[in-house]
């Protein structure tokens, strides 16, 4: 079992488009290496999915993603309340067609 989470979703505007949004998450991922060497993304996908036979198209765009963190010093003021959860992710986002 892999410690890498892969999310792939179609982003084309019609059924014939072959553009997909890809998100790769995992603490052991070298994001700088993925951005510098696009072939590493395909190698990582094959490792994470354990499907060596899958064929991937051209990589259109790739960048590391850093969440913009917002912090409050109190959760309520009058009738306004801040609610939500907390999480930490190491992400790499790419577009493949």
Secondary structure as GFF3:
##gff-version 3
##sequence-region A 1 97
A	DSSP	beta_strand	5	10	.	.	.	ID=ss1
A	DSSP	beta_strand	20	25	.	.	.	ID=ss2
A	DSSP	alpha_helix	31	36	.	.	.	ID=ss3
A	DSSP	alpha_helix	39	49	.	.	.	ID=ss4
A	DSSP	beta_strand	59	65	.	.	.	ID=ss5
A	DSSP	beta_strand	76	77	.	.	.	ID=ss6
A	DSSP	beta_strand	80	81	.	.	.	ID=ss7
A	DSSP	beta_strand	91	96	.	.	.	ID=ss8
###
